[in-house]
Amino acid sequence: MDYIGRADLKTLGMLKRNPKIEIIEVTGYGHYTLPMNVTMAPFDNPDVRMAMKWAINRQEIADKIFLGHATVANDNPIAPAIKFYKNPEPQHRFDPEKARHYLKKAGMEKLKVDLSVADAAFAGAVDAAALIRETAAQCGIDVNVVREAEDAYWDNIWLKKPWCASYWSGRATADWMFTQAFAAESSWNESFWKNPRFNELLVQARAETDEAKRADMYGEMQQLTHDDGGSIVLVFNNFVSAKSKKLGHGDVAPNWENDGLKMAERWWMAEA
């Protein structure tokens, strides 16, 4: 074996001790999400969605599951390195009082939901779900973690179950990311979210040549996904891989994993 993509973070310490192995880590646009299907109860209620966003300890997940190889996100899929990025306010963090407030606003004292996960979605998804179950319980939310089969996860679970784990490599522009994953008619709109104002802005921003006005449009769109959207964006993940030093390469691209998905074209065998 000469290369491991998405290296298991728990074993990095062991791999680093081997002088024949090199660890590669780059920061790109990738992010891990928990899409809620907004067309299905209880996620059709925006207050329930907001309660879920306040019931998760993202920092704990970043520290314990991703071991420092990810940064906390804020229910906005646009990475900080992308033009027109704007961090929405407030920062969603674990706050049982706010979670209970929105649950009560939705007319509920308690809530029970299923969360379908498998590490096929992203490495650490199952462990992250276990932490979410613990913090949500403190908010009156009973999260039943359903561990799904790894094989055919993307065919049988994603876009089919009301709440599940998902993964995005991210895209290099705000328009590209929003169009593919959040536009009303996109086949990959994993939360089935259709916000009229968001979709109006999405079209207008493409044609706007005034940079300041365009920035305002994308800023408002990021705020809308944060406030109303059905996708919980947990963290922005680093791309971490391990390779034999027999493999040669130049600078590693950060836009997608595996050297921007160009590894097969760009890399070579430096040693026999």
N, C-alpha and C positions, 0 to 999 in steps of 0.2 A: 504494500500500500504506500503510495507516494503523496496522497493528499486527502485531507478530511475537511469538508465544508461543514459549517455550523458545528464546530467542535464542542464537545460536552464541556461546559464551563467547570464542572466539578472535577474534571481530570486534567485541567490545564497545568496545575502544579506538577503533576507527574510527567506530563509531556515536556515541560520546560527543562526538566532535569536531564533529558536525553540530548546529548550534544549533536545528534544527527537530525534533530527536529527543530524547525523554526515556526514560531507562532506569529501569525499575521492578524492585526486588528486595525480596522479602519471604521471611521464614523461616516455614515451615509444618511439616507432618508428612510431607512427601514423602521417599522413600528409594529407593535403587537396590539391587537384590538380584541374587544369583546362586544361584537355587534348584537344589539337587541332589535328584534323584528318589530317595528313600530306599528305594523298592521295587526298584530296579535296581542291579546290581553296577557299580562297587565301592562305591557310596554307601549300600548297605544295611548297611555296616559303620560303626558310629559312630566308630571310631578313624580310619577314612579321612576321614570328614567333619571330624573335629577336626584331622587333619593338614592338610587343605585350608585350614582357618580360620587356621592359623599360618603358612601358606605365602604369604600375601598381604600386601603392604606398602600398607596402606590410606592412610597419611599421604602416601606418594608419589603415589598415585592422586588424593587430594584436592588436592594441590599442583600436579601436572603436568597432570592432565586437567580438573579443575574449577576450577583457577586461583583458589582461595580462595573459591569460591562454594558450598562444601559443607563439612560437618564430619564427621570420622571417626565411623563407627558401630561397634557391638560385637555384631553378630549378635543384635540385639534390635530389633524393628520399632516399639517404642513410643518416640515422640519425647520429648525432654526437657521440652517444653512441656505434655505431657499429664498429667493427674492420675494418680497412682499410678506414675509413671515411676520406675524404679530401674535404675541402670547395673549390669549383672552383673559379677562378678569371675571371673577376671582380664580385663583389657583384651586382646582378641586383636590382636596386632600381628605384624609379620614376625619370625619366630624359626625359622631353619632347624633348630636343634637340637631344638626341641620338635616341629616338623613331622616330622622323621626319627624321633623317639621314637614318635610315634603311628603312623607308617607301619610301623615295626618291630613295634609292639604289634599291628597288624593282620596281621602275618605277611608283610610285604612289605619288600623293600629298594628296589625301584623301582616306579613306577606311571606308566601312560600313560592320559590321559583326554582326551576331546574337550570343548571349550567352544564352544557355538553362540552366536554373537552377531551383532547388527546394530544400527546406530544407531537403528533403529525402536524398540528396547527403551528406550534412553535415549541422548541425545546424548553421545558419548564412550565408548560401550560397546566399540567395536572397539579404540580406543586403550588403554582400561583392560585389555582382555584381553591385549594385547601386553605390557603391564607385568607382568601376572600370570604370563604364560608365562616371563618372565625371572627373576622371583623364585622361582617354583615349581621351576625347573630347579636352583636351588641347594639344593633340599630333596630331590632325587631324584625329582621329579614332572615328567613330560613332558606339558605342556598343549598339545594340538593345537588351535589356534584355528581354528574353522570359521566363516568369514564367510558368513552366510546372506543370502538375498534380503530386501530391505527390505519389499517388498509381501507381504502375507499372513503376516508374521512371527508375529502372535498366533494365527493359525489353524494354521500348519504347524509351528511350533517350540515355542512356549510350551505347557507341559503335555504335550509330546510327546517332546522330546529329554531325555536323562538330565541334562544340565547346560547351562544357558543363562542369558542375561541377562534381567532383568525390572525393572519399575518400578512403584512404588506411590505414589499421591498421599497415602497415609496416611489415618487416620480420627481423629475428634475424641475418641474414648474408647478405652481399652484393650480393653474388651469388643468393641467394634465391629471394631477391627483384628484382634484374635485370632479372632473368630468368622468373619470373612470370609476370612482368609488362612491360618489355622492349625488351625481346628477339624477334627476327623477327617473329618466327612462333607461339608465345604464343597466345592463344585465348583470353587472358586478356591484350594484348598489346593495351592499350586504345587509343594511339595516332597513331597506325598503322605505327610506325616508324621502318624503316629497314636500319640501318647504317652498311655497311659491316665491317668496322674497329671495331665497337663496338661488333658485333657478333663474329668476329674472336677472340678478346680479351676475351670474355665471356667464350669460350671453352678452350682457353689456360690457363686462370687463375685457372681453376679448377684442372689442372694437375700440376701446378707449385708448387714445394716444397720449393723454395727459398723465404723466407718471404719478402725480400726487393724487389725482382722482382715482386712478386705477388702484393705487395702494389703499385708499379708503374703501374701495369696493371689496378688495380681497380681505381687508381687515374686518369688515362687517360680516363677510361670509365665514371667516374663522370664528367669530363670536357666535354666529348662528349655530354652527356645528357644536360648539361648546355648550350653548344654552339649551338648544332644542333637539339636537341630533341624537340618533339612536346608537351611535358608535362610541363605546368607551375606549379611548386611546390610552393604554396603560403606560407604555414606555417607548422611547426611541432606542432601538437596540444597535449595538456595535456589530459589525460583521467580523466574526472571529473564526479563523481557520488554522489548521496545522498542516505543515508540509515537510516532506523530506528535503534535506539540503541538496539532494541530487537534482531538484527542480530549479531551473533558473527563471528569472522574471525581472521586469523593470518596475517602475513605480506602479503601485496597485491602485486601481480606480475605486473610488468610494461610492459611486452611484448605485451599484448593485453588488451582491455578493459575488464571489469567484471572479475577482478582478473585472467588475462591471459586466459579468457574463461573457467575458472575452478570453478567459483563461486558456481554452483549447487553441485559440489562434495566436496568443501572445507568448505563452510560456514554452520552455524547451527543457530538454534533459541536459543538464550541465555535466553530469557524470554518467557513465555507463552502469 
